[in-house]
Amino acid sequence: MTLAQGRQESSLAERLSAIDARIADAARLAGRDPAEITRIVVTKFHPASLVRDLHALGVREVGENRQQELTSKTGELEDLELRWHFIGQAQTNKASAIRRSADAVHSVDRDRLADALHRAAEGDDVLDVLVQVNLTADHGRGGVAPDDARSLAEHIMSLPSLRLRGVMAVAPLDEEPASAFARLHAIAESVREVEPAADWISAGMTGDFVEAISAGATHLRIGSAITGPRPDRG
């Protein structure tokens, strides 16, 4: 290992440790057990080698936004014990490729996507999925309208190769995160009326995970605060 590599790994370890300490503090402040919270490291645009470094530091939950990266990295890292979360917007024509690589899909926001993921099932394979909710007033953003989340949940429950695990959302930029996540919590309760076991709330990123934890988030999606700046793709 070169000196530069050693510094990079040390910095990665320090960032990971610092985020985990903040997560634990936020959980205790909210009266929650930190062990209830899953930290997903989002490695968008970073090489597979960084995921390997994260694995060496104990990371087992990894998130990807793009199908191409998910497919590439899972293929390159199939020797590692990792749980892959697909968290980006999904096209129906890529559902099969996503399903082959992902252990959980957080971004199911329409019946057609759920149907496409179901058709891509192989054998008795069951895929964990979440209803993505759009908390903004922009209908062009990813996610189902809050009033339609329960209906989508019911549709997912009709597809035997999908396991409904809960809800996912991103806080709007023009709203306090605490307010947005409180709304998501209420939607999550409605979804649990459809499936009591659907207790995941995927919410919270680097800038708002403290508020997400306070509102009951079970899964946090943390990127550059752990991985460092994304590589220049130019």
C-alpha positions, 0 to 999 in steps of 0.5 A: 500500500502506498502512502497516498492509498493509506491516507485515502483509506484512513480518510474514508474510515474517518468519514464513515466513523464520523457519520455513524457517530452522528447517526447514533447521537441522533437516534439516542436524541430521538429515544431510538436504538441506533441498531434500528437504523440501517445506513446505506452508503451511496456510491454513485459515480465512484469506482467499484474499488471504493465499494471494496474499501468500504466492505473492508471497513464493515459496510454491507449496505450499498446504494446505486442510482443508475442501472448501468452502475448497479449492474457493473459493480455487482458483477465486479464485486460478486465475491463480496457479501453486500446488499445492493439497494437501487434508489434511483428512478427506474425505467420499465425497460430496465426493470429486468436488469435492475432486478437481476442485481438489486436486493431492494428497490426503493423507487417503485412509483407506478403500477407499470414499474411494479408489474415490470419488476414482477415479470422479471422474477426468476423462479421463487425469487422475491424482491424487496420493494418500497413505494417512492412518494413524491413530497413536492408539488412538482408532478414531474419528480419521481414518486407517487402522489401521497394520496395514491401511495396506498393504492400503489401499495395494494397493487404491489401486494397483488404481485407475489414476487414482490415484498412490500417493505415500506416507503421512500422519499426525498425531502423537498428543497423548499420545505423544512425536512422535519415537516416533510418527513412528518408527512412521510411518516403518516403515509408510512402508517397508511401503507402499514394498514395494507401490509403491517410488515412494511415498516421501512421508512427510507428517508434522510441524506447527508443534510437531513438525516437527523430530522429523518431519524426523529421522524422514524426513518429506518434506512438512511441514504448517505453519499459524499459525506462518507465517500468524498466528492464524486469523481469528475466524469468529464 
